[in-house]
Amino acid sequence: MLYLWQSFMKGKSVSRRIKPAPKEKPTSDTAWAVVTMASFPIVALSLAAMGWKSYTAFIMACLATLAILLIEAIVRGRVWIFQKQYQHIFDHQETPFRILVVTGGVLLVLETILLIQFFQNPAIDGYILNLVARKQCYSSQAPFAHLICPMFERASVSKQAYALDYSMEQAAKSHLMPTALAGSCMVVPVSQSNGAATCAAKFFAYCQAWQADSCQHSNPGEVAMVTAQFTKNSEGFYVPTAWQEDRQSEEYQKIMGNKDLLQYLEKKLYDRCVSEFR
């Protein structure tokens, strides 16, 4: 009887000491998994929308994902990837094959887009030409260096020629667009004779007024064939002393009929506008 009583009391005391272990909630693991997987596309697309280069946005997105995993390891002392509820995903025998299939499909889509852009988008030609030029001009022994490299060398412009061109552009702006708050002009010299302190020039002027919210223009610019006399001032620039505009001569009509030249001048003015308001 005494033996039974001792066994009963011993079992009761053991049952009091043993407490069931608290069950781990998988909610936190799921939350960290969602944040980790969503961080990559969110960071990459956000930086790309802000104007970052594509490869820089990709690298920053990878760093953001690794940073979240590091923060989870510091805060929780573990990482969700190594938890039991996700173990079956990474231990599955078909997981490497599925990763290869998905990766191959994504790469195939990207290569298709790149080929389509290569054949249809003229803007990508500049990148390819620049890449080829850098590779050829890096070594003087390259087979096409003597043909390609001179095309990318900047022609030296004298200070006097630059001062005269700048003075003609500013004079054309003040005469053809006197009320425009913002704008610029491009000039095409036809003939000129330079002296020590004076200059006689005949040039075609194409001016465009700029808007504060856009560099695109639906209206044609102000154009004229100009014959002018210039005098050099103390700063080295030229000030017009005589100004005559022509919009009827055959020479003027010939230039106006050159659509390629007008499109080139419009493109130069657009680039200048973008650089000024950037």
FILUMRO-858043 format. One record per residue (C-alpha): x negated, y, z negated; residue in three letters; residue number from 1. Coordinates in pm, whole numbers. Each point is the difference from the previous one (the first is absolute). Layout:
% residues N
<site <X; Y; Z>; ALA; NUM>
...
% end
This chain:
% residues 278
<site <0; 0; 0>; MET; 1>
<site <-280; 234; -90>; LEU; 2>
<site <-177; -86; 326>; TYR; 3>
<site <309; 91; 202>; LEU; 4>
<site <38; 329; -183>; TRP; 5>
<site <-365; 98; 66>; GLN; 6>
<site <33; -87; 369>; SER; 7>
<site <314; 208; 29>; PHE; 8>
<site <-159; 306; -164>; MET; 9>
<site <-315; -30; 211>; LYS; 10>
<site <197; -8; 324>; GLY; 11>
<site <204; 298; -111>; LYS; 12>
<site <-310; 207; -78>; SER; 13>
<site <-154; -85; 339>; VAL; 14>
<site <320; 96; 179>; SER; 15>
<site <-7; 335; -177>; ARG; 16>
<site <-360; 71; 103>; ARG; 17>
<site <44; -84; 372>; ILE; 18>
<site <155; 284; 197>; LYS; 19>
<site <83; -18; 368>; PRO; 20>
<site <-244; 199; 220>; ALA; 21>
<site <158; 305; 166>; PRO; 22>
<site <74; -48; 365>; LYS; 23>
<site <-190; 225; 242>; GLU; 24>
<site <218; 222; 206>; LYS; 25>
<site <-83; -17; 369>; PRO; 26>
<site <148; 346; 56>; THR; 27>
<site <-329; 182; -58>; SER; 28>
<site <-186; -229; 240>; ASP; 29>
<site <262; 63; 270>; THR; 30>
<site <-16; 377; -54>; ALA; 31>
<site <-378; 7; 29>; TRP; 32>
<site <18; -222; 310>; ALA; 33>
<site <249; 235; 168>; VAL; 34>
<site <-209; 309; -86>; VAL; 35>
<site <-319; -164; 127>; THR; 36>
<site <146; -114; 332>; MET; 37>
<site <189; 326; 61>; ALA; 38>
<site <-302; 220; -76>; SER; 39>
<site <-187; -91; 319>; PHE; 40>
<site <262; 104; 262>; PRO; 41>
<site <113; 301; -204>; ILE; 42>
<site <-351; 143; -40>; VAL; 43>
<site <-103; -82; 360>; ALA; 44>
<site <310; 153; 161>; LEU; 45>
<site <-4; 305; -230>; SER; 46>
<site <-363; 84; 76>; LEU; 47>
<site <54; -56; 373>; ALA; 48>
<site <301; 236; -9>; ALA; 49>
<site <-218; 261; -176>; MET; 50>
<site <-245; -7; 290>; GLY; 51>
<site <-266; -238; -134>; TRP; 52>
<site <-184; -217; 249>; LYS; 53>
<site <137; -353; 37>; SER; 54>
<site <-306; -185; -129>; TYR; 55>
<site <-35; 239; -295>; THR; 56>
<site <366; -52; -93>; ALA; 57>
<site <-52; -379; 23>; PHE; 58>
<site <-304; 9; -229>; ILE; 59>
<site <176; 223; -255>; MET; 60>
<site <303; -233; 0>; ALA; 61>
<site <-227; -298; -74>; CYS; 62>
<site <-166; 192; -284>; LEU; 63>
<site <341; 94; -142>; ALA; 64>
<site <109; -367; -2>; THR; 65>
<site <-322; -108; -173>; LEU; 66>
<site <39; 284; -250>; ALA; 67>
<site <348; -121; -96>; ILE; 68>
<site <-132; -353; -56>; LEU; 69>
<site <-280; 141; -215>; LEU; 70>
<site <243; 211; -204>; ILE; 71>
<site <222; -306; -56>; GLU; 72>
<site <-299; -204; -118>; ALA; 73>
<site <-97; 274; -247>; ILE; 74>
<site <352; 66; -130>; VAL; 75>
<site <136; -357; -15>; ARG; 76>
<site <-319; -203; -15>; GLY; 77>
<site <109; -209; 297>; ARG; 78>
<site <95; 30; 367>; VAL; 79>
<site <331; -113; 147>; TRP; 80>
<site <-166; -194; 283>; ILE; 81>
<site <-130; -263; -244>; PHE; 82>
<site <329; -59; -184>; GLN; 83>
<site <178; -336; 20>; LYS; 84>
<site <309; 130; 176>; GLN; 85>
<site <-215; 102; 300>; TYR; 86>
<site <-235; -297; -12>; GLN; 87>
<site <211; -208; 237>; HIS; 88>
<site <-34; 270; 271>; ILE; 89>
<site <-379; 2; 4>; PHE; 90>
<site <-37; -375; -64>; ASP; 91>
<site <226; -98; 287>; HIS; 92>
<site <-187; -189; 271>; GLN; 93>
<site <157; 206; 279>; GLU; 94>
<site <-83; 340; -153>; THR; 95>
<site <-332; 49; 194>; PRO; 96>
<site <172; -97; 324>; PHE; 97>
<site <286; 244; -60>; ARG; 98>
<site <-244; 281; -78>; ILE; 99>
<site <-189; -70; 323>; LEU; 100>
<site <323; -4; 203>; VAL; 101>
<site <123; 331; -145>; VAL; 102>
<site <-342; 165; 37>; THR; 103>
<site <-33; -122; 357>; GLY; 104>
<site <346; 130; 88>; GLY; 105>
<site <-76; 343; -146>; VAL; 106>
<site <-333; 18; 186>; LEU; 107>
<site <169; -103; 324>; LEU; 108>
<site <255; 279; -36>; VAL; 109>
<site <-272; 256; -77>; LEU; 110>
<site <-209; -112; 298>; GLU; 111>
<site <302; 24; 229>; THR; 112>
<site <73; 354; -120>; ILE; 113>
<site <-367; 95; 50>; LEU; 114>
<site <-4; -134; 356>; LEU; 115>
<site <323; 182; 87>; ILE; 116>
<site <-143; 325; -140>; GLN; 117>
<site <-324; -58; 189>; PHE; 118>
<site <178; -28; 336>; PHE; 119>
<site <277; 259; -53>; GLN; 120>
<site <-121; 264; -247>; ASN; 121>
<site <-248; 251; 153>; PRO; 122>
<site <-90; 133; -345>; ALA; 123>
<site <-185; -319; -89>; ILE; 124>
<site <-240; 50; 292>; ASP; 125>
<site <-182; 274; -189>; GLY; 126>
<site <-74; -232; -290>; TYR; 127>
<site <-130; -273; 232>; ILE; 128>
<site <-213; 243; 203>; LEU; 129>
<site <-143; 149; -316>; ASN; 130>
<site <-86; -348; -128>; LEU; 131>
<site <-171; -92; 328>; VAL; 132>
<site <-187; 330; 12>; ALA; 133>
<site <-130; -38; -355>; ARG; 134>
<site <-121; -354; 72>; LYS; 135>
<site <-168; 100; 326>; GLN; 136>
<site <-153; 325; -126>; CYS; 137>
<site <-128; -156; -323>; TYR; 138>
<site <-285; -154; 199>; SER; 139>
<site <-165; 168; 294>; SER; 140>
<site <-72; -344; 150>; GLN; 141>
<site <372; -81; 43>; ALA; 142>
<site <86; -83; 363>; PRO; 143>
<site <254; 282; 44>; PHE; 144>
<site <-146; 261; -236>; ALA; 145>
<site <-132; 219; 284>; HIS; 146>
<site <351; 12; 153>; LEU; 147>
<site <219; 38; -309>; ILE; 148>
<site <-203; 206; -247>; CYS; 149>
<site <-33; 318; 213>; PRO; 150>
<site <381; 15; 24>; MET; 151>
<site <25; 38; -379>; PHE; 152>
<site <-269; 261; -42>; GLU; 153>
<site <132; 345; -78>; ARG; 154>
<site <-103; 269; 244>; ALA; 155>
<site <-174; 291; -167>; SER; 156>
<site <185; 332; 26>; VAL; 157>
<site <-184; 328; -36>; SER; 158>
<site <110; 243; -268>; LYS; 159>
<site <63; 273; 257>; GLN; 160>
<site <228; -225; 209>; ALA; 161>
<site <189; -105; -313>; TYR; 162>
<site <39; 362; -110>; ALA; 163>
<site <134; 98; 344>; LEU; 164>
<site <249; -290; 16>; ASP; 165>
<site <120; 71; -353>; TYR; 166>
<site <37; 370; 80>; SER; 167>
<site <203; -75; 315>; MET; 168>
<site <231; -232; -196>; GLU; 169>
<site <59; 259; -272>; GLN; 170>
<site <56; 277; 253>; ALA; 171>
<site <248; -218; 193>; ALA; 172>
<site <190; -73; -322>; LYS; 173>
<site <25; 366; -95>; SER; 174>
<site <117; 102; 349>; HIS; 175>
<site <225; -292; 97>; LEU; 176>
<site <147; -73; -345>; MET; 177>
<site <-21; 326; -195>; PRO; 178>
<site <286; -91; -238>; THR; 179>
<site <-96; -363; -72>; ALA; 180>
<site <-105; -60; -361>; LEU; 181>
<site <-176; -325; 89>; ALA; 182>
<site <-123; -140; 326>; GLY; 183>
<site <-300; -39; 225>; SER; 184>
<site <-113; 25; 360>; CYS; 185>
<site <-210; -209; 235>; MET; 186>
<site <-191; 171; 281>; VAL; 187>
<site <-133; -136; 329>; VAL; 188>
<site <-274; 230; 135>; PRO; 189>
<site <17; 69; 374>; VAL; 190>
<site <-286; 244; 36>; SER; 191>
<site <-208; 220; -227>; GLN; 192>
<site <-305; 225; 8>; SER; 193>
<site <-191; 54; -323>; ASN; 194>
<site <-209; 298; -86>; GLY; 195>
<site <-195; 97; -308>; ALA; 196>
<site <294; 174; -170>; ALA; 197>
<site <291; -38; 246>; THR; 198>
<site <173; -281; 183>; CYS; 199>
<site <253; -18; 284>; ALA; 200>
<site <207; -318; -1>; ALA; 201>
<site <288; -150; 191>; LYS; 202>
<site <173; -292; -171>; PHE; 203>
<site <326; -191; -33>; PHE; 204>
<site <157; 24; -345>; ALA; 205>
<site <249; -247; -146>; TYR; 206>
<site <143; 99; -339>; CYS; 207>
<site <235; -182; -234>; GLN; 208>
<site <177; 131; -309>; ALA; 209>
<site <0; -236; -300>; TRP; 210>
<site <287; -88; -229>; GLN; 211>
<site <-42; -54; -372>; ALA; 212>
<site <170; -341; -6>; ASP; 213>
<site <-117; -159; 325>; SER; 214>
<site <-269; 15; 268>; CYS; 215>
<site <239; -128; 267>; GLN; 216>
<site <128; 263; 244>; HIS; 217>
<site <303; -22; 225>; SER; 218>
<site <-55; 342; 164>; ASN; 219>
<site <-286; 68; 243>; PRO; 220>
<site <-287; 215; -121>; GLY; 221>
<site <-104; 345; 116>; GLU; 222>
<site <-226; -17; 305>; VAL; 223>
<site <-178; 256; 215>; ALA; 224>
<site <-299; 53; 225>; MET; 225>
<site <-206; 271; -173>; VAL; 226>
<site <-267; 234; 130>; THR; 227>
<site <-171; 184; -286>; ALA; 228>
<site <-303; 204; -98>; GLN; 229>
<site <-166; -78; -335>; PHE; 230>
<site <-250; 185; -216>; THR; 231>
<site <-210; -175; -264>; LYS; 232>
<site <55; 130; -353>; ASN; 233>
<site <-237; 7; -296>; SER; 234>
<site <102; -352; -109>; GLU; 235>
<site <-97; -157; 331>; GLY; 236>
<site <356; -55; 129>; PHE; 237>
<site <168; 175; 295>; TYR; 238>
<site <280; 256; -10>; VAL; 239>
<site <213; 65; 311>; PRO; 240>
<site <-22; 349; 143>; THR; 241>
<site <208; -69; 314>; ALA; 242>
<site <276; -255; 44>; TRP; 243>
<site <204; -101; 305>; GLN; 244>
<site <245; -291; 26>; GLU; 245>
<site <102; -177; 319>; ASP; 246>
<site <286; -249; 45>; ARG; 247>
<site <56; 28; 376>; GLN; 248>
<site <-329; -75; 174>; SER; 249>
<site <-72; -318; 190>; GLU; 250>
<site <-275; -90; -245>; GLU; 251>
<site <249; 20; -287>; TYR; 252>
<site <253; -218; 184>; GLN; 253>
<site <-269; -257; 77>; LYS; 254>
<site <-90; -38; -366>; ILE; 255>
<site <365; -18; -102>; MET; 256>
<site <46; -282; 250>; GLY; 257>
<site <-277; -202; -165>; ASN; 258>
<site <212; -204; -244>; LYS; 259>
<site <-297; -198; -130>; ASP; 260>
<site <-178; 318; -101>; LEU; 261>
<site <307; 138; -176>; LEU; 262>
<site <53; -327; -187>; GLN; 263>
<site <-364; 6; -105>; TYR; 264>
<site <33; 354; -135>; LEU; 265>
<site <320; -92; -185>; GLU; 266>
<site <-176; -300; -156>; LYS; 267>
<site <-292; 215; -114>; LYS; 268>
<site <236; 254; -154>; LEU; 269>
<site <196; -276; -174>; TYR; 270>
<site <-320; -145; -148>; ASP; 271>
<site <-106; 346; -115>; ARG; 272>
<site <339; 56; -164>; CYS; 273>
<site <-15; -335; -181>; VAL; 274>
<site <-350; 74; -130>; SER; 275>
<site <105; 346; -123>; GLU; 276>
<site <313; -116; -187>; PHE; 277>
<site <-136; -332; -130>; ARG; 278>
% end
